[in-house]
Amino acid sequence: MSRFPGLQDAYLHHLDALLRQPQFRNAPRGHRSQEVLGAAFTLDDPLRRLVTHPARRTNLVFNFAEALWYLSGRDDLALLSHYAPSVTRYSADGTRLTGTAYGPRIFRHGPDALDQWAAVAETIREDPDTKRAVIQIFEPRELLVPDNPDVACTLALQFLLREGSLHAVAYMRANDAYRGMVSDVFSFTFLQEVMARQLHVPVGTYTHVAGSLHLYRPDVPGAARLMDEDACGESPTNRMPPLPEGDNRPHVAQVLDVEAALRTGALRLDADRIDALGLPAYWAHVVALFELHRRARAAEPATDLADVLPPLYRHLMYRRFPVLETAPSALEETDAAV
């Protein structure tokens, strides 16, 4: 199995393999793709979960929105579609997602509404060497839904405490290498880190296994351009700051309350108001990202808030949302009005 320091190295390696030496070419449900079967890789440092290559323009706000959506246990479109409108095409009723919504399956699985997260944490506490700490995602009944637009791509997540560190393995029936893998690895390593902090243990390695790792034909030109471009202008580090120690889920709930107020126009924030929330610095930075997304949509000045972010976050936000750098400052607007 291939090992990489972080996601970007694994991402570029597997895109190159799919471009140069695909194992198969096919068109499931009419979508032309090229694929390899049984792809697997290990990341030595799961906090290096970001692709910072300048050609990719990673959407950090969506990455956090999706991971927090999972941790909230929600299945509604309101939050996720605000940051990625294209997800609406996977909804059968226009209001919620089924297969993509891993949160309800993690925290309220099946007719008994089993909290798999709590069960896994307790299983590890009772037997640190256990191999049974598995969260099941895919459900067989999904295949029986006619013309189902949203079948879960993830089969299961497994957590293994080994030599004092929490390792994780994600098993996927299929993974879109160009787009989906970037957000999936972000979310799954984030869940791994949340679980590790809750258990008060270090984060170990992350292993990603995909039955079908594929590249859709419309994404081939973009993948080829990414491979051809050098990484000039890349962020000096792609390692994220560590989460606070302990159970972070109360902070997640508070952040999502603030996010909803920002998304619906009920709230605007500056650095002082974010400080007043009383959140740990890590989560205050996440709130700042949501506020910057609001400002980007409104073409409002942002340098005052962007400057308080970790350099990695600021770099990715300016690349993804150039308007944040170009929106006039309050002083410039005053000067222009004179």
HELIX and SHEET records of a PDB file:
HELIX    1   1 LEU A    7  ARG A   20  1                                  14    
HELIX    2   2 PRO A   28  GLY A   30  5                                   3    
HELIX    3   3 LEU A   60  SER A   72  1                                  13    
HELIX    4   4 LEU A   77  TYR A   83  1                                   7    
HELIX    5   5 PRO A   85  TYR A   90  5                                   6    
HELIX    6   6 TYR A  102  PHE A  107  1                                   6    
HELIX    7   7 GLN A  116  GLU A  126  1                                  11    
HELIX    8   8 PRO A  140  LEU A  144  5                                   5    
HELIX    9   9 GLY A  180  LEU A  199  1                                  20    
HELIX   10  10 ARG A  217  ASP A  219  5                                   3    
HELIX   11  11 VAL A  220  ASP A  228  1                                   9    
HELIX   12  12 ARG A  249  ARG A  263  1                                  15    
HELIX   13  13 ALA A  271  ALA A  276  1                                   6    
HELIX   14  14 ALA A  281  ALA A  298  1                                  18    
HELIX   15  15 THR A  303  ALA A  306  1                                   4    
HELIX   16  16 PRO A  311  ARG A  320  1                                  10    
HELIX   17  17 VAL A  323  THR A  326  1                                   4    
HELIX   18  18 ALA A  330  ALA A  337  1                                   8    
SHEET    1   A 3 SER A   2  PHE A   4  0                                        
SHEET    2   A 3 SER A  33  LEU A  43  1                                        
SHEET    3   A 3 PHE A  24  ASN A  26 -1                                        
SHEET    1   B 6 SER A   2  PHE A   4  0                                        
SHEET    2   B 6 SER A  33  LEU A  43  1                                        
SHEET    3   B 6 VAL A 203  TYR A 216 -1                                        
SHEET    4   B 6 SER A 165  ASP A 176  1                                        
SHEET    5   B 6 THR A 154  ARG A 162 -1                                        
SHEET    6   B 6 VAL A 134  GLN A 136 -1                                        
END                                                                             
